[in-house]
Amino acid sequence: MRKMQFAILLALSLASCEPQITIDSDFALMHVVGGTGLYQYGTLPVIPGGCDAVKWNERYILAKGHCSYYVGRNEYSGKTLPASGDVYFLIDRQRYTRKQERDPGFSGPLTQEEAAEWEQKIPGPFQTL
């Protein structure tokens, strides 16, 4: 009986490990409480509030902001946000220096139209956890 209990506990602990998608040696997507986070060097958050989805190429990362974080916030960095909270951020991986929205390599929030223009330049589907 004890062996079965141990096996169940072991299986549950392995199932709760946080998955990660590595973008490159600097950036990774990690599951965090309430969604997905884009991190640099594994510990430094890039997108305030996390993100719902991310798309990238060798130079840029386009992320959809975590909607629940932005809903109800009328203004963010001088821009009026849509009521849905659907906002996007662009990270220039060659220019980003770990300062989140104050960084010269960080653009956003972008509107859905602005993000669609960038999305055409970044091949491949969005990645999510």
KENUVEX-78716 format. One record per residue: residue number from 0; residue in one letter; x, y negated, z negated of N, C-alpha, C, O in turn. Coordinates in Angstrom, 3 decimals, always signed. Example, Ala and Ser with C-alpha at 12.3 -4.5 7.8 and 13.67 -1.06 7.14 Angstrom:
! residues 2
+-----+------+----------+----------+----------+----------+----------+----------+----------+----------+----------+----------+----------+----------+
:  nr : rest :       nX :       nY :       nZ :      caX :      caY :      caZ :       cX :       cY :       cZ :       oX :       oY :       oZ :
+-----+------+----------+----------+----------+----------+----------+----------+----------+----------+----------+----------+----------+----------+
:   0 :    a :  +13.190 :   +5.690 :   -7.800 :  +12.300 :   +4.500 :   -7.800 :  +13.200 :   +3.300 :   -7.800 :  +14.236 :   +3.319 :   -8.465 :
:   1 :    s :  +12.850 :   +2.250 :   -7.080 :  +13.670 :   +1.060 :   -7.140 :  +12.900 :   -0.030 :   -7.870 :  +13.409 :   -1.138 :   -8.039 :
+-----+------+----------+----------+----------+----------+----------+----------+----------+----------+----------+----------+----------+----------+
***
This chain:
! residues 129
+-----+------+----------+----------+----------+----------+----------+----------+----------+----------+----------+----------+----------+----------+
:  nr : rest :       nX :       nY :       nZ :      caX :      caY :      caZ :       cX :       cY :       cZ :       oX :       oY :       oZ :
+-----+------+----------+----------+----------+----------+----------+----------+----------+----------+----------+----------+----------+----------+
:   0 :    m :   +0.817 :   +1.190 :   +0.000 :   +0.000 :   +0.000 :   +0.000 :   +0.865 :   -1.260 :   +0.000 :   +0.562 :   -2.220 :   +0.710 :
:   1 :    r :   +1.932 :   -1.263 :   -0.786 :   +2.820 :   -2.431 :   -0.859 :   +3.502 :   -2.687 :   +0.491 :   +3.719 :   -3.838 :   +0.872 :
:   2 :    k :   +3.840 :   -1.607 :   +1.212 :   +4.469 :   -1.778 :   +2.520 :   +3.508 :   -2.468 :   +3.485 :   +3.925 :   -3.308 :   +4.283 :
:   3 :    m :   +2.229 :   -2.118 :   +3.414 :   +1.234 :   -2.745 :   +4.289 :   +1.079 :   -4.224 :   +3.939 :   +1.000 :   -5.062 :   +4.838 :
:   4 :    q :   +1.033 :   -4.557 :   +2.654 :   +0.922 :   -5.961 :   +2.247 :   +2.138 :   -6.754 :   +2.715 :   +2.009 :   -7.881 :   +3.194 :
:   5 :    f :   +3.315 :   -6.158 :   +2.573 :   +4.539 :   -6.820 :   +3.019 :   +4.504 :   -7.046 :   +4.530 :   +4.884 :   -8.115 :   +5.008 :
:   6 :    a :   +4.051 :   -6.048 :   +5.277 :   +3.976 :   -6.171 :   +6.730 :   +3.006 :   -7.271 :   +7.140 :   +3.281 :   -8.021 :   +8.076 :
:   7 :    i :   +1.872 :   -7.374 :   +6.449 :   +0.898 :   -8.419 :   +6.767 :   +1.482 :   -9.795 :   +6.462 :   +1.344 :  -10.713 :   +7.270 :
:   8 :    l :   +2.127 :   -9.951 :   +5.315 :   +2.746 :  -11.237 :   +4.958 :   +3.842 :  -11.614 :   +5.953 :   +3.955 :  -12.776 :   +6.341 :
:   9 :    l :   +4.637 :  -10.647 :   +6.359 :   +5.692 :  -10.908 :   +7.331 :   +5.100 :  -11.347 :   +8.663 :   +5.590 :  -12.296 :   +9.276 :
:  10 :    a :   +4.058 :  -10.672 :   +9.113 :   +3.413 :  -11.041 :  +10.380 :   +2.822 :  -12.442 :  +10.306 :   +2.945 :  -13.209 :  +11.261 :
:  11 :    l :   +2.187 :  -12.789 :   +9.198 :   +1.617 :  -14.133 :   +9.050 :   +2.695 :  -15.200 :   +9.028 :   +2.515 :  -16.271 :   +9.608 :
:  12 :    s :   +3.814 :  -14.927 :   +8.368 :   +4.878 :  -15.926 :   +8.313 :   +5.517 :  -16.128 :   +9.684 :   +5.886 :  -17.249 :  +10.035 :
:  13 :    l :   +5.649 :  -15.063 :  +10.454 :   +6.205 :  -15.198 :  +11.799 :   +5.245 :  -15.929 :  +12.725 :   +5.685 :  -16.692 :  +13.585 :
:  14 :    a :   +3.965 :  -15.716 :  +12.568 :   +2.964 :  -16.373 :  +13.411 :   +2.878 :  -17.862 :  +13.133 :   +2.459 :  -18.628 :  +14.001 :
:  15 :    s :   +3.268 :  -18.291 :  +11.928 :   +3.155 :  -19.702 :  +11.580 :   +4.411 :  -20.494 :  +11.929 :   +4.460 :  -21.693 :  +11.656 :
:  16 :    c :   +5.422 :  -19.873 :  +12.518 :   +6.622 :  -20.605 :  +12.913 :   +6.253 :  -21.665 :  +13.947 :   +5.423 :  -21.433 :  +14.826 :
:  17 :    e :   +6.878 :  -22.820 :  +13.828 :   +6.553 :  -23.908 :  +14.739 :   +7.214 :  -23.680 :  +16.088 :   +8.438 :  -23.566 :  +16.166 :
:  18 :    p :   +6.420 :  -23.613 :  +17.153 :   +7.002 :  -23.425 :  +18.476 :   +7.714 :  -24.694 :  +18.934 :   +7.451 :  -25.787 :  +18.432 :
:  19 :    q :   +8.597 :  -24.534 :  +19.870 :   +9.352 :  -25.664 :  +20.393 :   +9.591 :  -25.451 :  +21.879 :   +9.862 :  -24.334 :  +22.320 :
:  20 :    i :   +9.488 :  -26.524 :  +22.642 :   +9.864 :  -26.500 :  +24.049 :  +11.027 :  -27.461 :  +24.197 :  +10.880 :  -28.656 :  +23.938 :
:  21 :    t :  +12.172 :  -26.961 :  +24.609 :  +13.348 :  -27.798 :  +24.774 :  +13.321 :  -28.427 :  +26.159 :  +13.200 :  -27.732 :  +27.168 :
:  22 :    i :  +13.436 :  -29.745 :  +26.198 :  +13.499 :  -30.463 :  +27.465 :  +14.944 :  -30.506 :  +27.939 :  +15.230 :  -30.221 :  +29.102 :
:  23 :    d :  +15.840 :  -30.856 :  +27.050 :  +17.277 :  -30.831 :  +27.311 :  +17.990 :  -30.827 :  +25.963 :  +17.352 :  -30.580 :  +24.940 :
:  24 :    s :  +19.289 :  -31.094 :  +25.935 :  +20.019 :  -31.048 :  +24.671 :  +19.628 :  -32.183 :  +23.727 :  +19.941 :  -32.123 :  +22.538 :
:  25 :    d :  +18.957 :  -33.208 :  +24.227 :  +18.554 :  -34.338 :  +23.392 :  +17.093 :  -34.310 :  +22.971 :  +16.776 :  -34.679 :  +21.840 :
:  26 :    f :  +16.199 :  -33.882 :  +23.851 :  +14.756 :  -33.997 :  +23.613 :  +14.083 :  -32.631 :  +23.534 :  +14.449 :  -31.689 :  +24.237 :
:  27 :    a :  +13.077 :  -32.555 :  +22.646 :  +12.293 :  -31.323 :  +22.515 :  +10.882 :  -31.666 :  +22.068 :  +10.651 :  -32.662 :  +21.382 :
:  28 :    l :   +9.943 :  -30.818 :  +22.473 :   +8.565 :  -30.899 :  +21.995 :   +8.438 :  -29.908 :  +20.855 :   +8.859 :  -28.758 :  +20.977 :
:  29 :    m :   +7.857 :  -30.347 :  +19.746 :   +7.671 :  -29.451 :  +18.613 :   +6.263 :  -29.599 :  +18.081 :   +5.710 :  -30.698 :  +18.036 :
:  30 :    h :   +5.688 :  -28.468 :  +17.676 :   +4.370 :  -28.497 :  +17.058 :   +4.514 :  -29.123 :  +15.673 :   +5.358 :  -28.715 :  +14.876 :
:  31 :    v :   +3.671 :  -30.123 :  +15.406 :   +3.629 :  -30.749 :  +14.091 :   +2.179 :  -30.744 :  +13.630 :   +1.274 :  -30.507 :  +14.430 :
:  32 :    v :   +1.957 :  -31.000 :  +12.373 :   +0.595 :  -31.015 :  +11.850 :   -0.237 :  -32.008 :  +12.647 :   +0.116 :  -33.184 :  +12.740 :
:  33 :    g :   -1.329 :  -31.546 :  +13.217 :   -2.232 :  -32.411 :  +13.958 :   -1.901 :  -32.582 :  +15.419 :   -2.594 :  -33.333 :  +16.106 :
:  34 :    g :   -0.865 :  -31.919 :  +15.939 :   -0.588 :  -32.065 :  +17.363 :   +0.822 :  -31.687 :  +17.741 :   +1.400 :  -30.746 :  +17.198 :
:  35 :    t :   +1.364 :  -32.431 :  +18.678 :   +2.690 :  -32.176 :  +19.215 :   +3.532 :  -33.423 :  +19.042 :   +3.032 :  -34.539 :  +19.178 :
:  36 :    g :   +4.782 :  -33.242 :  +18.747 :   +5.687 :  -34.366 :  +18.624 :   +6.808 :  -34.249 :  +19.629 :   +7.299 :  -33.153 :  +19.900 :
:  37 :    l :   +7.214 :  -35.380 :  +20.185 :   +8.395 :  -35.439 :  +21.038 :   +9.520 :  -35.953 :  +20.159 :   +9.428 :  -37.042 :  +19.592 :
:  38 :    y :  +10.578 :  -35.171 :  +20.049 :  +11.679 :  -35.514 :  +19.158 :  +12.988 :  -35.585 :  +19.921 :  +13.194 :  -34.891 :  +20.916 :
:  39 :    q :  +13.871 :  -36.453 :  +19.421 :  +15.221 :  -36.512 :  +19.950 :  +16.143 :  -35.932 :  +18.887 :  +16.036 :  -36.279 :  +17.711 :
:  40 :    y :  +17.027 :  -35.070 :  +19.289 :  +17.961 :  -34.377 :  +18.393 :  +17.240 :  -33.608 :  +17.292 :  +17.807 :  -33.391 :  +16.221 :
:  41 :    g :  +15.996 :  -33.191 :  +17.540 :  +15.273 :  -32.343 :  +16.618 :  +14.656 :  -33.024 :  +15.410 :  +13.808 :  -32.424 :  +14.750 :
:  42 :    t :  +15.047 :  -34.252 :  +15.093 :  +14.532 :  -34.886 :  +13.882 :  +13.989 :  -36.293 :  +14.086 :  +13.238 :  -36.780 :  +13.242 :
:  43 :    l :  +14.340 :  -36.953 :  +15.166 :  +13.939 :  -38.338 :  +15.358 :  +12.710 :  -38.419 :  +16.257 :  +12.806 :  -38.114 :  +17.446 :
:  44 :    p :  +11.536 :  -38.830 :  +15.714 :  +10.342 :  -38.918 :  +16.545 :  +10.485 :  -40.005 :  +17.601 :  +11.057 :  -41.063 :  +17.338 :
:  45 :    v :   +9.965 :  -39.740 :  +18.796 :  +10.056 :  -40.689 :  +19.904 :   +8.734 :  -41.412 :  +20.112 :   +8.721 :  -42.630 :  +20.287 :
:  46 :    i :   +7.616 :  -40.680 :  +20.095 :   +6.299 :  -41.257 :  +20.334 :   +5.605 :  -41.485 :  +18.991 :   +5.353 :  -40.524 :  +18.264 :
:  47 :    p :   +5.288 :  -42.745 :  +18.644 :   +4.574 :  -42.976 :  +17.389 :   +3.224 :  -42.266 :  +17.412 :   +2.465 :  -42.409 :  +18.371 :
:  48 :    g :   +2.924 :  -41.514 :  +16.382 :   +1.645 :  -40.814 :  +16.312 :   +1.608 :  -39.483 :  +17.026 :   +0.583 :  -38.802 :  +16.987 :
:  49 :    g :   +2.693 :  -39.085 :  +17.680 :   +2.716 :  -37.812 :  +18.397 :   +2.118 :  -37.940 :  +19.788 :   +1.779 :  -39.035 :  +20.236 :
:  50 :    c :   +1.993 :  -36.808 :  +20.461 :   +1.489 :  -36.829 :  +21.831 :   +0.669 :  -35.572 :  +22.116 :   +0.795 :  -34.551 :  +21.440 :
:  51 :    d :   -0.170 :  -35.686 :  +23.135 :   -1.009 :  -34.563 :  +23.539 :   -0.349 :  -33.730 :  +24.627 :   -0.540 :  -32.516 :  +24.679 :
:  52 :    a :   +0.430 :  -34.374 :  +25.499 :   +1.038 :  -33.681 :  +26.627 :   +2.251 :  -34.479 :  +27.099 :   +2.340 :  -35.689 :  +26.891 :
:  53 :    v :   +3.176 :  -33.775 :  +27.736 :   +4.414 :  -34.403 :  +28.202 :   +4.781 :  -33.833 :  +29.567 :   +4.586 :  -32.649 :  +29.838 :
:  54 :    k :   +5.317 :  -34.701 :  +30.416 :   +5.802 :  -34.304 :  +31.739 :   +7.170 :  -34.956 :  +31.903 :   +7.376 :  -36.079 :  +31.443 :
:  55 :    w :   +8.110 :  -34.266 :  +32.555 :   +9.439 :  -34.840 :  +32.660 :  +10.157 :  -34.396 :  +33.916 :   +9.801 :  -33.403 :  +34.550 :
:  56 :    n :  +11.183 :  -35.166 :  +34.256 :  +12.152 :  -34.775 :  +35.261 :  +13.529 :  -35.084 :  +34.689 :  +13.652 :  -35.315 :  +33.486 :
:  57 :    e :  +14.558 :  -35.093 :  +35.515 :  +15.914 :  -35.277 :  +34.993 :  +16.145 :  -36.667 :  +34.402 :  +17.102 :  -36.856 :  +33.651 :
:  58 :    r :  +15.298 :  -37.641 :  +34.719 :  +15.510 :  -39.009 :  +34.229 :  +14.431 :  -39.498 :  +33.282 :  +14.734 :  -40.191 :  +32.310 :
:  59 :    y :  +13.162 :  -39.148 :  +33.548 :  +12.050 :  -39.734 :  +32.800 :  +11.214 :  -38.697 :  +32.053 :  +11.118 :  -37.537 :  +32.456 :
:  60 :    i :  +10.614 :  -39.151 :  +30.953 :   +9.628 :  -38.377 :  +30.219 :   +8.371 :  -39.226 :  +30.173 :   +8.407 :  -40.369 :  +29.717 :
:  61 :    l :   +7.252 :  -38.671 :  +30.645 :   +5.956 :  -39.342 :  +30.593 :   +5.102 :  -38.577 :  +29.585 :   +4.865 :  -37.380 :  +29.746 :
:  62 :    a :   +4.644 :  -39.270 :  +28.551 :   +3.877 :  -38.611 :  +27.497 :   +2.525 :  -39.275 :  +27.319 :   +2.401 :  -40.498 :  +27.370 :
:  63 :    k :   +1.519 :  -38.448 :  +27.109 :   +0.192 :  -38.955 :  +26.779 :   +0.125 :  -39.054 :  +25.265 :   +0.311 :  -38.058 :  +24.566 :
:  64 :    g :   -0.138 :  -40.249 :  +24.757 :   -0.190 :  -40.457 :  +23.316 :   -1.276 :  -39.646 :  +22.656 :   -2.320 :  -39.389 :  +23.256 :
:  65 :    h :   -1.039 :  -39.245 :  +21.433 :   -2.007 :  -38.457 :  +20.675 :   -3.234 :  -39.319 :  +20.425 :   -3.184 :  -40.256 :  +19.629 :
:  66 :    c :   -4.328 :  -39.008 :  +21.096 :   -5.529 :  -39.854 :  +21.115 :   -6.033 :  -40.221 :  +19.731 :   -6.391 :  -41.377 :  +19.505 :
:  67 :    s :   -6.074 :  -39.285 :  +18.805 :   -6.650 :  -39.569 :  +17.489 :   -5.869 :  -40.653 :  +16.759 :   -6.433 :  -41.358 :  +15.922 :
:  68 :    y :   -4.590 :  -40.797 :  +17.060 :   -3.764 :  -41.826 :  +16.423 :   -4.142 :  -43.216 :  +16.920 :   -4.070 :  -44.182 :  +16.161 :
:  69 :    y :   -4.540 :  -43.328 :  +18.169 :   -4.762 :  -44.636 :  +18.779 :   -6.217 :  -45.079 :  +18.807 :   -6.490 :  -46.268 :  +18.974 :
:  70 :    v :   -7.171 :  -44.143 :  +18.646 :   -8.584 :  -44.515 :  +18.657 :   -8.858 :  -45.453 :  +17.487 :   -8.433 :  -45.194 :  +16.361 :
:  71 :    g :   -9.566 :  -46.535 :  +17.759 :   -9.890 :  -47.498 :  +16.721 :   -8.861 :  -48.596 :  +16.547 :   -9.104 :  -49.557 :  +15.817 :
:  72 :    r :   -7.719 :  -48.474 :  +17.202 :   -6.711 :  -49.537 :  +17.153 :   -6.946 :  -50.414 :  +18.376 :   -6.752 :  -49.976 :  +19.510 :
:  73 :    n :   -7.355 :  -51.623 :  +18.147 :   -7.714 :  -52.497 :  +19.262 :   -6.504 :  -52.997 :  +20.021 :   -6.598 :  -53.290 :  +21.213 :
:  74 :    e :   -5.373 :  -53.100 :  +19.353 :   -4.204 :  -53.652 :  +20.016 :   -2.969 :  -52.882 :  +19.571 :   -2.854 :  -52.495 :  +18.408 :
:  75 :    y :   -2.073 :  -52.670 :  +20.477 :   -0.813 :  -51.992 :  +20.181 :   +0.258 :  -52.643 :  +21.031 :   +0.163 :  -52.651 :  +22.259 :
:  76 :    s :   +1.259 :  -53.180 :  +20.397 :   +2.357 :  -53.860 :  +21.105 :   +1.842 :  -54.902 :  +22.088 :   +2.358 :  -55.027 :  +23.199 :
:  77 :    g :   +0.821 :  -55.648 :  +21.673 :   +0.328 :  -56.725 :  +22.515 :   -0.632 :  -56.316 :  +23.606 :   -1.059 :  -57.170 :  +24.383 :
:  78 :    k :   -0.993 :  -55.041 :  +23.700 :   -1.926 :  -54.570 :  +24.725 :   -3.212 :  -54.107 :  +24.074 :   -3.199 :  -53.487 :  +23.011 :
:  79 :    t :   -4.319 :  -54.414 :  +24.722 :   -5.594 :  -53.888 :  +24.265 :   -5.717 :  -52.453 :  +24.753 :   -5.491 :  -52.173 :  +25.930 :
:  80 :    l :   -6.073 :  -51.548 :  +23.855 :   -6.147 :  -50.133 :  +24.191 :   -7.567 :  -49.739 :  +24.570 :   -8.532 :  -50.331 :  +24.087 :
:  81 :    p :   -7.693 :  -48.735 :  +25.441 :   -9.042 :  -48.248 :  +25.771 :   -9.664 :  -47.589 :  +24.546 :   -8.952 :  -47.056 :  +23.695 :
:  82 :    a :  -10.985 :  -47.625 :  +24.456 :  -11.704 :  -47.053 :  +23.313 :  -11.428 :  -45.562 :  +23.147 :  -11.498 :  -45.043 :  +22.033 :
:  83 :    s :  -11.114 :  -44.866 :  +24.246 :  -10.844 :  -43.428 :  +24.181 :   -9.533 :  -43.125 :  +23.472 :   -9.336 :  -42.018 :  +22.970 :
:  84 :    g :   -8.633 :  -44.105 :  +23.428 :   -7.318 :  -43.866 :  +22.849 :   -6.349 :  -43.233 :  +23.831 :   -5.227 :  -42.896 :  +23.455 :
:  85 :    d :   -6.762 :  -43.061 :  +25.095 :   -5.882 :  -42.450 :  +26.099 :   -4.806 :  -43.440 :  +26.519 :   -5.050 :  -44.332 :  +27.331 :
:  86 :    v :   -3.627 :  -43.274 :  +25.965 :   -2.500 :  -44.147 :  +26.294 :   -1.303 :  -43.279 :  +26.661 :   -1.212 :  -42.118 :  +26.263 :
:  87 :    y :   -0.396 :  -43.859 :  +27.417 :   +0.753 :  -43.123 :  +27.933 :   +2.025 :  -43.900 :  +27.634 :   +2.007 :  -45.122 :  +27.491 :
:  88 :    f :   +3.127 :  -43.168 :  +27.542 :   +4.425 :  -43.765 :  +27.275 :   +5.443 :  -43.182 :  +28.237 :   +5.386 :  -42.001 :  +28.579 :
:  89 :    l :   +6.374 :  -44.017 :  +28.668 :   +7.436 :  -43.585 :  +29.565 :   +8.768 :  -43.785 :  +28.862 :   +9.058 :  -44.866 :  +28.349 :
:  90 :    i :   +9.572 :  -42.733 :  +28.843 :  +10.894 :  -42.801 :  +28.236 :  +11.924 :  -42.595 :  +29.331 :  +11.923 :  -41.570 :  +30.013 :
:  91 :    d :  +12.805 :  -43.579 :  +29.495 :  +13.927 :  -43.458 :  +30.414 :  +15.041 :  -42.786 :  +29.622 :  +15.664 :  -43.417 :  +28.768 :
:  92 :    r :  +15.293 :  -41.529 :  +29.894 :  +16.229 :  -40.734 :  +29.101 :  +17.653 :  -41.265 :  +29.154 :  +18.430 :  -41.020 :  +28.232 :
:  93 :    q :  +18.011 :  -41.980 :  +30.201 :  +19.363 :  -42.517 :  +30.307 :  +19.539 :  -43.788 :  +29.490 :  +20.663 :  -44.149 :  +29.141 :
:  94 :    r :  +18.436 :  -44.473 :  +29.182 :  +18.520 :  -45.748 :  +28.461 :  +18.036 :  -45.670 :  +27.016 :  +18.294 :  -46.586 :  +26.235 :
:  95 :    y :  +17.338 :  -44.595 :  +26.642 :  +16.717 :  -44.505 :  +25.320 :  +17.770 :  -44.399 :  +24.219 :  +18.697 :  -43.594 :  +24.311 :
:  96 :    t :  +17.618 :  -45.227 :  +23.166 :  +18.610 :  -45.277 :  +22.085 :  +18.005 :  -45.053 :  +20.698 :  +18.563 :  -45.529 :  +19.709 :
:  97 :    r :  +16.885 :  -44.346 :  +20.601 :  +16.286 :  -43.937 :  +19.321 :  +15.616 :  -45.054 :  +18.542 :  +15.649 :  -45.040 :  +17.311 :
:  98 :    k :  +15.013 :  -46.014 :  +19.212 :  +14.345 :  -47.103 :  +18.500 :  +12.838 :  -47.099 :  +18.735 :  +12.181 :  -48.112 :  +18.496 :
:  99 :    q :  +12.283 :  -45.995 :  +19.192 :  +10.860 :  -45.862 :  +19.507 :  +10.401 :  -47.027 :  +20.379 :  +11.043 :  -47.340 :  +21.381 :
: 100 :    e :   +9.293 :  -47.672 :  +20.004 :   +8.711 :  -48.683 :  +20.881 :   +9.544 :  -49.958 :  +21.016 :   +9.237 :  -50.785 :  +21.874 :
: 101 :    r :  +10.569 :  -50.145 :  +20.215 :  +11.449 :  -51.309 :  +20.362 :  +12.629 :  -51.027 :  +21.292 :  +13.481 :  -51.890 :  +21.504 :
: 102 :    d :  +12.671 :  -49.830 :  +21.834 :  +13.805 :  -49.395 :  +22.636 :  +13.700 :  -49.892 :  +24.079 :  +12.604 :  -49.911 :  +24.638 :
: 103 :    p :  +14.827 :  -50.299 :  +24.698 :  +14.774 :  -50.713 :  +26.105 :  +14.429 :  -49.575 :  +27.060 :  +14.018 :  -49.832 :  +28.191 :
: 104 :    g :  +14.586 :  -48.335 :  +26.637 :  +14.246 :  -47.184 :  +27.467 :  +12.851 :  -46.650 :  +27.203 :  +12.506 :  -45.570 :  +27.683 :
: 105 :    f :  +12.039 :  -47.384 :  +26.446 :  +10.695 :  -46.957 :  +26.061 :   +9.692 :  -47.951 :  +26.633 :   +9.775 :  -49.146 :  +26.351 :
: 106 :    s :   +8.748 :  -47.468 :  +27.433 :   +7.705 :  -48.333 :  +28.008 :   +6.350 :  -47.828 :  +27.571 :   +6.073 :  -46.630 :  +27.636 :
: 107 :    g :   +5.508 :  -48.741 :  +27.127 :   +4.164 :  -48.332 :  +26.764 :   +3.609 :  -49.190 :  +25.654 :   +4.331 :  -49.970 :  +25.033 :
: 108 :    p :   +2.335 :  -49.043 :  +25.412 :   +1.485 :  -48.060 :  +26.051 :   +1.147 :  -48.450 :  +27.484 :   +0.942 :  -49.624 :  +27.795 :
: 109 :    l :   +1.094 :  -47.453 :  +28.337 :   +0.715 :  -47.640 :  +29.730 :   -0.763 :  -47.287 :  +29.895 :   -1.293 :  -46.439 :  +29.177 :
: 110 :    t :   -1.409 :  -47.938 :  +30.834 :   -2.786 :  -47.584 :  +31.147 :   -2.794 :  -46.269 :  +31.926 :   -1.744 :  -45.788 :  +32.352 :
: 111 :    q :   -3.950 :  -45.708 :  +32.105 :   -4.068 :  -44.476 :  +32.877 :   -3.621 :  -44.704 :  +34.318 :   -3.017 :  -43.819 :  +34.924 :
: 112 :    e :   -3.909 :  -45.873 :  +34.868 :   -3.505 :  -46.194 :  +36.238 :   -1.978 :  -46.301 :  +36.347 :   -1.385 :  -45.776 :  +37.289 :
: 113 :    e :   -1.346 :  -46.976 :  +35.389 :   +0.119 :  -47.095 :  +35.393 :   +0.763 :  -45.721 :  +35.236 :   +1.758 :  -45.418 :  +35.895 :
: 114 :    a :   +0.197 :  -44.896 :  +34.366 :   +0.732 :  -43.544 :  +34.159 :   +0.578 :  -42.700 :  +35.414 :   +1.458 :  -41.900 :  +35.729 :
: 115 :    a :   -0.540 :  -42.867 :  +36.143 :   -0.765 :  -42.098 :  +37.372 :   +0.294 :  -42.425 :  +38.415 :   +0.726 :  -41.545 :  +39.160 :
: 116 :    e :   +0.715 :  -43.685 :  +38.474 :   +1.779 :  -44.069 :  +39.408 :   +3.084 :  -43.355 :  +39.050 :   +3.783 :  -42.853 :  +39.930 :
: 117 :    w :   +3.407 :  -43.312 :  +37.763 :   +4.627 :  -42.625 :  +37.336 :   +4.502 :  -41.120 :  +37.506 :   +5.476 :  -40.449 :  +37.849 :
: 118 :    e :   +3.328 :  -40.595 :  +37.272 :   +3.120 :  -39.150 :  +37.372 :   +3.434 :  -38.636 :  +38.770 :   +3.919 :  -37.515 :  +38.922 :
: 119 :    q :   +3.162 :  -39.443 :  +39.789 :   +3.460 :  -39.044 :  +41.164 :   +4.965 :  -38.913 :  +41.392 :   +5.396 :  -38.170 :  +42.273 :
: 120 :    k :   +5.764 :  -39.630 :  +40.605 :   +7.221 :  -39.589 :  +40.749 :   +7.862 :  -38.468 :  +39.935 :   +9.048 :  -38.181 :  +40.094 :
: 121 :    i :   +7.075 :  -37.835 :  +39.062 :   +7.598 :  -36.783 :  +38.195 :   +6.898 :  -35.477 :  +38.566 :   +5.745 :  -35.272 :  +38.187 :
: 122 :    p :   +7.574 :  -34.590 :  +39.299 :   +6.933 :  -33.346 :  +39.751 :   +6.675 :  -32.384 :  +38.584 :   +7.283 :  -32.481 :  +37.518 :
: 123 :    g :   +5.766 :  -31.471 :  +38.829 :   +5.498 :  -30.429 :  +37.850 :   +4.359 :  -30.778 :  +36.925 :   +3.993 :  -31.945 :  +36.782 :
: 124 :    p :   +3.798 :  -29.758 :  +36.296 :   +2.650 :  -29.989 :  +35.400 :   +3.097 :  -30.540 :  +34.043 :   +4.258 :  -30.412 :  +33.656 :
: 125 :    f :   +2.153 :  -31.151 :  +33.334 :   +2.430 :  -31.558 :  +31.964 :   +2.672 :  -30.310 :  +31.125 :   +2.051 :  -29.272 :  +31.356 :
: 126 :    q :   +3.571 :  -30.407 :  +30.155 :   +3.850 :  -29.310 :  +29.242 :   +3.164 :  -29.592 :  +27.920 :   +3.194 :  -30.727 :  +27.445 :
: 127 :    t :   +2.558 :  -28.609 :  +27.326 :   +1.955 :  -28.757 :  +26.008 :   +2.288 :  -27.532 :  +25.175 :   +2.659 :  -26.489 :  +25.714 :
: 128 :    l :   +2.159 :  -27.657 :  +23.880 :   +2.381 :  -26.522 :  +22.985 :   +1.068 :  -25.880 :  +22.653 :   +1.031 :  -24.901 :  +21.908 :
+-----+------+----------+----------+----------+----------+----------+----------+----------+----------+----------+----------+----------+----------+
***
